[in-house]
Structure formats: C-alpha cells, structure tokens
Amino acid sequence: MPRTQLTSPDQLTELLLAPGPDQPWWVVRHHRTEANPAWSVKFGARTPVEIIAALTDALTAPAAAPAAGSPYEPLLDAGWQPTGEHDSLTSPDGIVRVEHLTDTGFNSCFIDVAVSGDPEGQVWKAYLRGTPPHLVTAVTRALADPAPITRDPHRLPDLGHHLHTTTVQVPAADVAFALERRIDALTTRRQNTTPSPAPPSAPPSPRRTR
C-alpha cells in the first residue's frame, strides 16, 4: 500500500497519504502560527480525486484576495437544499450532505456521501476542521460541478440507480501522459503568477570630500 508524506516549503503544511481500513486515507494539516490557528482536512478512501485535487490546487495556488460570500454559495447556486438539521445542505439527488459545524469552536465542515443509512451504503466522507474559507470554497465548487468524471467502469462503487455512465473510447496517450500534462499546467500557472524579482538598485554615487 502506498504511503506518502509531503511538506510545504515553509514547513507549516503537510499532506499525508496513509491507507488504512478504519482511518482517513488523505490528511492535510496546517500547523498553528502566531497569526492563524491550526487546521486540518481528512478525506476517506473513496473520495473522488477531483475533490482532493480541488483542495490541493487551491492550497498551492499563489495568494489571492479572499473570495466574498459564504463558502457554501456554490452548493446553493447548484440547487442544494437546506435540510433543517443544524446548518446543513443536501444535494439534489439526496446522497450528499454537507454540514457546517460551529459547536467545536471552529468553522468546520463535514461531508457525508451515502446511498443508504447502513454502513454498506457509505461511499466516502470528509471532515474540514477550521479550514480557511477559500479552501472550503474550492471543495464545495468541486462538489457542485456537474461535469462528468472519467473512470474505469470496472472500478466504480456500486451506487445503484444514482450512477449514470457513458462509455467513451479514450486514446492510450491521453491516459499515459495525463499526470505529466497536469504537472506542466500547474507549473506554468505558478510561473505566470509569481512576480519577477525587483532589479537591484544602483549603487550610490561616490561623494567627493575635501
């Protein structure tokens, strides 16, 4: 089983992939600083890679102005409905519930994806504890995105009538080089938004003395 640990250049954030039967597979932790409290994100084993990538893309993106509005607006705009239980929203198909938690002392978010109430119906879940709003927004935008996702049909979870599939022939080269193209795109994004260093200032002219 793969186990990966990555640490940010400033040593404040770490990403851990540690597959385990009863634990979250993906964990992102940010250590407390004088200016900001600690926060964390935990994703279950079956969390779609697009959801995890939305978070890591936002995490590694150059700093930008905080987005206005609530992190849950993308869900409301996509037709998700309040359930009346605590502060939660449910997807139009009824299998995803997002709950905003504040009773822990943090602005946290719990995501539960299940096709039934029994343990066998659990698909995946995630918990964002004290996570900055722009990262929560990245996750909710990915949840609300209606675009289809590409999957091997033999590796799909059994979601019954909730799952709609279309078979498409994909060139082998598109699969073989997908990761390389993604890395190149992210590298280009960062290079295009990183400010160029300021040119060195000219040395002062020597002063004449008597």
Salt bridges, closest charged atoms under 4 A:
GLU14 OE2 - ARG29 NH1 3.82
GLU50 OE1 - ARG151 NH2 2.70
ASP57 OD1 - ARG182 NH2 2.65
ASP87 OD2 - HIS100 ND1 3.13
GLU99 OE1 - ARG97 NH1 2.75
